[in-house]
Amino acid sequence: MIQLRKWFISILLIGASSAFGQHLTPAHSFFAGLDSLAAGKDTVITIVHLGDSHIQAGFMTGRIMRSFHQRFGNAGRGWVAPYKLGKSNQPADYFITSEIREWLYGRCIQHTKKCPIGLGGVGLQTPVRNLDMNVTIAKEDSAAYGFSKAILYRGESSTPLFPITDSLDSTRILFSREAVVPGVRTDTFSINRLTSKMSLSTSSTLERSDSDFVNLYYGFSLMNGNPGILYHSVGVNGAMFVNYTSDDYVRQLALLNPDLLIISLGTNETFGKRFTGEEFTSQITAFMKLVRTYMPDAAILLTTPPECYKQIWSNKKKVFIRNENSEKAARAILEFARKEGLGCWDLFTAAGGKNSSQNWFNKGLMGRDRVHFKPTGYEKQGEMLFEALMEMYDRQSVQPDSEL
């Protein structure tokens, strides 16, 4: 197994104050919530993990989610987005399908977005009036991640979807009569049993004028009604801090009401030709200002990007060289966290630091592009992050009056 430095906690100062006894910070509230779950109380603690392609694939976050569920209880699968309908990759444990093929796929990274985006950083829009949409948990995960409640997030003027009558025994529907935030409505489907599939379609009896017809959908949140951890993984390939930095987007993300917000960004910025730590820090600052505005009670955990390589032309062929900017980005995130009193898990150092990506590649844990990791590599990183959080949690439980 690859030898990794045990830098599980670089500066885990989530929502730090000078001492536990003075006032309850978001970090202490998050840990107190974990205490409640460990004590068997009927509560749900919500974690949102925001990032780029490292997160969209779901391997890293899937391992973290399952580890949290094993220790503190499983409150549901959480956020699922219709990536594949937009011809993109998605986690392997669920499917969102439709007979409709005429979809516009908007992503937060698009300079001119093909359609509006939602809290998952993506959006799907179709000119088709009558449509279907099916949410299915993969067979091997159906026992663990069956759901009895689903919240659909859709555009404000989109056509409501109704359960197909023979797909579920009994479903209560609560349609939002107005936008929950500008541009977004939520519809809640409460089912009288656990199911691994929900089939929806538009109603043939619903009449709408062409002037208010925009079928736009963002994704679902799936829950099972049990106490435990609800872990939402939100990732978009190619995403950077600037792609998420807008009032409209962060206001939508806040609808998930996280007790802990984990932010794993920074890799894509390092491929910019004019990357500087100063400019990168200003981008983090702008995004975090919005997070603090719309999610003031959330504990924050930043993570640094792992080392990666980039390709250059040498002697008329492409060769890999170490991406030195990944270390600069990691230092910038660490320094920002120190100054702002935020939590930070230093994956760059935990993974081995300088020249570590060659080691991960040699061990078969890194992909051929030497930027992305293989599923086993991402799962290892997820295991490391969970252990880091649990080390911090166990330490504060033993020493409740100590400083973070």
C-alpha positions in Angstrom: 0.0 0.0 0.0 1.2 3.5 -0.7 3.0 5.2 2.2 1.2 8.4 3.1 2.2 10.9 5.7 -0.2 11.0 8.6 -1.1 14.6 8.1 -4.7 14.0 8.8 -5.3 17.4 10.4 -3.2 20.3 9.3 -5.2 23.1 10.8 -8.7 21.7 11.5 -10.0 24.9 13.0 -13.6 24.7 11.8 -15.3 27.9 12.9 -12.6 28.4 15.6 -13.1 30.5 18.6 -10.7 31.0 21.4 -12.3 28.3 23.6 -15.2 25.9 23.6 -16.8 27.5 26.7 -17.3 30.9 25.3 -20.0 30.4 22.7 -21.2 27.7 20.4 -19.5 28.0 17.0 -20.7 26.3 13.9 -18.0 23.6 14.3 -19.1 22.9 17.9 -22.7 22.7 16.7 -21.7 20.2 14.0 -19.8 18.1 16.5 -22.7 18.4 19.0 -25.0 17.1 16.3 -22.7 14.1 15.9 -22.8 13.5 19.7 -26.6 13.5 19.5 -26.6 10.9 16.7 -24.0 8.8 18.6 -26.4 9.0 21.7 -29.3 7.6 19.6 -31.3 10.9 19.2 -33.7 11.4 16.4 -31.9 14.0 14.3 -30.4 14.6 10.9 -27.1 16.3 10.3 -26.5 17.6 6.8 -23.1 17.7 5.1 -22.6 19.4 1.7 -19.4 18.6 -0.3 -18.8 21.1 -3.1 -16.1 20.6 -5.8 -15.0 19.9 -9.3 -14.4 16.7 -11.3 -12.8 15.0 -8.3 -16.2 15.3 -6.6 -18.6 14.8 -9.6 -17.4 11.2 -10.1 -18.6 10.3 -6.6 -15.8 7.9 -5.7 -14.2 10.0 -2.9 -17.5 11.4 -1.6 -19.1 8.0 -1.8 -16.5 6.6 0.6 -16.9 9.5 3.0 -20.7 9.2 2.9 -20.8 5.5 3.6 -18.2 5.9 6.4 -20.4 8.6 8.1 -23.5 6.4 7.6 -21.8 3.4 9.2 -20.8 5.4 12.3 -23.7 7.8 12.8 -26.6 6.5 10.8 -28.0 6.8 7.2 -30.5 9.5 6.6 -30.6 9.0 2.8 -28.7 9.2 -0.4 -28.9 13.0 -0.6 -28.3 15.1 -3.7 -28.6 13.4 -7.1 -28.2 15.3 -10.4 -29.2 14.4 -14.0 -25.6 14.4 -15.3 -26.1 11.6 -17.8 -29.1 13.2 -19.4 -26.6 16.0 -20.2 -24.1 13.4 -21.5 -21.7 13.8 -18.6 -20.4 11.3 -16.1 -22.1 10.7 -12.7 -21.8 8.5 -9.6 -22.5 4.8 -10.3 -25.0 4.3 -7.5 -28.0 6.0 -9.1 -29.6 6.7 -12.5 -31.8 9.5 -13.7 -33.4 8.7 -17.0 -35.9 10.0 -19.5 -37.4 9.1 -22.8 -36.8 12.7 -23.9 -33.5 13.3 -25.8 -33.9 17.0 -26.5 -32.1 18.4 -23.5 -30.0 21.5 -23.1 -27.3 21.0 -20.5 -26.2 24.1 -18.6 -23.1 24.0 -16.4 -21.7 26.6 -14.1 -18.4 26.6 -16.0 -19.9 27.7 -19.3 -19.1 31.4 -20.1 -22.5 31.6 -21.8 -24.7 29.1 -20.1 -26.9 26.9 -22.3 -29.6 27.2 -19.7 -29.9 28.4 -16.1 -28.1 26.3 -13.5 -29.4 25.1 -10.1 -27.9 24.2 -6.8 -26.0 21.3 -8.3 -24.1 23.6 -10.6 -26.0 22.2 -13.6 -29.4 22.5 -15.2 -31.4 20.6 -17.8 -33.9 22.3 -20.1 -36.1 20.9 -22.8 -38.5 22.4 -25.3 -40.7 19.3 -24.9 -43.9 20.0 -23.1 -44.8 16.4 -22.0 -42.0 14.4 -20.5 -41.0 11.8 -18.1 -38.2 11.4 -15.5 -37.2 8.4 -13.5 -34.9 8.2 -10.4 -33.5 4.8 -9.7 -31.0 3.6 -7.1 -28.6 1.0 -8.5 -29.6 -2.5 -7.6 -26.6 -3.2 -5.4 -27.3 -0.1 -3.4 -31.1 -0.3 -3.3 -31.3 -1.8 0.2 -29.1 0.8 1.8 -30.3 3.8 -0.2 -34.0 3.3 -0.7 -35.9 6.5 -0.1 -39.3 7.5 1.2 -39.0 11.2 0.5 -37.8 13.0 -2.6 -37.5 16.8 -3.2 -37.4 17.9 -6.8 -35.7 21.2 -7.5 -37.0 22.8 -10.8 -37.1 26.1 -12.6 -39.7 28.5 -11.5 -41.8 28.3 -14.7 -41.2 24.6 -15.4 -44.0 22.0 -15.7 -44.7 20.1 -12.4 -44.1 16.3 -12.5 -46.5 13.8 -11.1 -45.8 10.2 -9.9 -46.9 7.6 -12.4 -49.8 5.9 -10.6 -48.6 2.3 -10.8 -45.1 3.0 -9.8 -45.7 3.7 -6.1 -48.5 2.6 -3.7 -49.3 6.0 -2.3 -47.5 9.3 -2.7 -48.3 12.7 -1.1 -47.2 15.6 -3.1 -46.5 19.1 -1.9 -46.0 21.6 -4.8 -44.4 24.9 -3.9 -46.8 27.7 -4.8 -44.0 30.2 -5.2 -40.2 30.2 -5.7 -38.2 29.2 -2.6 -35.4 31.4 -3.9 -35.5 33.4 -7.2 -35.8 31.0 -10.1 -36.3 27.8 -8.1 -39.3 25.8 -6.9 -39.3 22.7 -4.8 -41.8 19.8 -5.0 -41.8 17.2 -2.2 -42.9 13.6 -2.8 -43.6 11.7 0.4 -44.0 7.9 -0.2 -45.6 5.5 2.2 -42.7 3.0 2.0 -39.1 2.8 1.0 -38.5 2.5 -2.7 -35.5 2.3 -5.0 -37.4 3.9 -7.9 -39.7 6.8 -8.6 -41.2 7.4 -12.0 -42.6 10.9 -12.8 -44.3 12.5 -15.8 -46.2 15.6 -16.7 -49.9 15.6 -16.5 -51.9 15.5 -19.7 -54.7 17.5 -18.0 -52.5 20.4 -17.0 -53.0 23.4 -19.2 -50.4 26.1 -19.5 -49.9 28.9 -21.9 -46.8 29.1 -24.1 -45.7 32.3 -22.3 -44.9 30.5 -19.1 -43.6 27.2 -20.5 -39.9 26.6 -19.6 -39.2 23.0 -18.6 -36.1 23.3 -16.5 -34.9 20.8 -13.8 -31.9 20.7 -11.5 -32.0 17.5 -9.4 -33.4 15.7 -6.4 -32.6 15.2 -2.7 -33.4 11.7 -1.5 -34.2 10.9 2.1 -35.4 7.8 4.0 -36.9 9.4 7.2 -34.3 7.9 9.5 -31.9 9.8 11.8 -28.3 10.1 10.7 -26.1 11.9 8.2 -27.5 13.3 5.0 -24.5 13.8 2.7 -24.9 15.9 -0.4 -22.2 15.7 -3.0 -22.2 18.5 -5.5 -19.4 18.6 -8.2 -19.0 19.9 -11.7 -16.2 18.9 -14.1 -13.8 21.8 -14.6 -15.3 23.9 -11.8 -13.3 26.7 -10.1 -14.1 29.0 -7.2 -15.1 31.7 -9.7 -17.7 29.4 -11.3 -19.7 29.2 -8.1 -19.2 32.8 -7.0 -22.6 34.4 -7.6 -25.4 35.4 -5.3 -27.9 33.4 -7.2 -25.9 30.2 -7.0 -24.8 30.4 -3.3 -28.4 31.3 -2.3 -29.6 28.2 -4.0 -26.9 26.0 -2.5 -28.0 27.3 0.9 -31.3 25.5 0.4 -29.6 22.3 1.4 -29.0 23.9 4.8 -25.6 22.3 5.6 -24.4 21.9 9.1 -20.9 21.3 7.5 -19.8 22.6 4.1 -16.8 21.0 2.7 -15.2 22.8 -0.3 -12.8 20.9 -2.5 -11.6 23.2 -5.3 -8.4 24.6 -6.7 -7.1 22.0 -9.2 -8.5 23.6 -12.3 -7.2 27.1 -11.3 -3.6 25.8 -11.3 -3.7 25.2 -15.1 -4.1 28.9 -15.8 -1.2 30.5 -17.6 -1.1 33.4 -15.3 -1.9 31.7 -12.0 -0.7 33.5 -8.9 -1.4 32.8 -5.2 -2.6 36.3 -4.7 -5.2 36.2 -7.4 -6.3 32.7 -6.3 -6.7 34.0 -2.7 -8.9 36.8 -3.9 -11.1 34.3 -5.7 -11.5 32.2 -2.5 -12.2 35.4 -0.6 -15.0 36.4 -2.9 -16.7 33.0 -2.8 -16.4 32.7 1.0 -18.0 36.1 1.5 -21.1 34.8 -0.2 -21.0 31.6 1.8 -20.9 33.5 5.1 -23.8 35.7 3.9 -26.1 32.8 3.0 -24.9 30.0 5.2 -23.7 31.8 8.4 -24.4 28.8 10.7 -22.5 26.2 8.6 -19.2 24.9 9.8 -16.6 25.3 6.9 -13.9 22.8 5.9 -11.6 23.7 3.0 -9.4 21.1 1.4 -6.3 21.6 -0.6 -5.9 20.0 -4.0 -3.5 17.1 -4.4 -0.4 17.4 -6.5 -0.9 16.8 -10.2 1.0 16.9 -13.5 0.5 18.9 -16.7 1.6 18.2 -20.2 4.0 20.3 -22.3 5.6 19.9 -25.7 9.2 18.8 -25.6 11.2 17.7 -28.7 7.9 17.6 -30.7 6.2 15.3 -28.2 4.0 15.7 -25.2 5.6 15.0 -21.8 4.4 15.2 -18.2 5.9 17.7 -15.8 5.0 18.4 -12.2 2.4 21.1 -11.9 4.1 23.5 -9.5 1.0 25.6 -9.2 -0.8 22.8 -7.2 1.6 23.4 -4.3 1.1 27.2 -4.6 -2.7 26.7 -4.5 -2.4 24.4 -1.4 -0.3 27.0 0.4 -2.8 29.8 -0.5 -5.8 27.8 0.8 -3.9 26.9 4.0 -3.0 30.5 4.6 -6.5 31.7 3.9 -7.9 29.2 6.4 -5.4 30.3 9.1 -6.2 34.0 8.6 -10.0 33.4 8.6 -10.2 30.8 11.3 -11.7 28.1 9.0 -11.1 24.4 8.9 -8.6 23.1 6.4 -7.6 19.5 5.6 -4.3 19.6 3.7 -4.7 16.8 1.2 -1.6 18.0 -0.7 0.5 17.1 2.3 -1.5 14.1 3.4 -1.0 12.6 0.0 2.8 12.9 0.3 3.5 16.5 -0.7 6.0 17.4 -3.4 6.6 14.7 -6.0 3.8 12.6 -4.5 1.7 12.2 -7.6 4.4 10.1 -9.3 4.1 7.7 -6.3 0.3 7.5 -6.6 0.7 6.9 -10.3 3.3 4.1 -9.8 1.0 2.4 -7.3 -1.9 2.4 -9.8 -4.0 5.0 -7.9 -3.7 7.8 -10.4 -5.2 8.0 -13.9 -3.2 8.2 -17.1 -3.8 12.0 -17.4 -2.0 12.3 -14.0 -4.6 14.8 -12.9 -7.5 12.6 -12.0 -7.3 9.5 -9.8 -8.6 6.0 -10.3 -11.6 4.9 -8.2 -9.3 3.2 -5.6 -7.2 6.4 -5.3 -10.3 8.6 -4.7 -11.6 6.1 -2.2 -8.3 6.2 -0.3 -8.6 10.0 -0.2 -12.1 9.7 1.1 -11.0 7.3 3.8 -8.2 9.8 4.8 -10.6 12.8 5.0 -13.1 10.8 7.1 -10.3 9.7 9.5 -9.2 13.3 9.8 -12.6 14.5 10.8 -13.1 11.7 13.2 -9.7 12.3 14.8 -10.8 15.9 15.4 -14.2 14.9 16.6 -12.9 12.3 19.0 -10.3 14.8 20.3 -12.9 17.4 21.1 -15.1 14.8 22.8 -12.3 13.8 25.1 -11.2 17.4 25.8 -14.4 19.5 25.5 -12.8 22.6 27.0 -9.7 22.7 24.9 -9.1 25.1 22.1 -9.7 23.9 18.5 
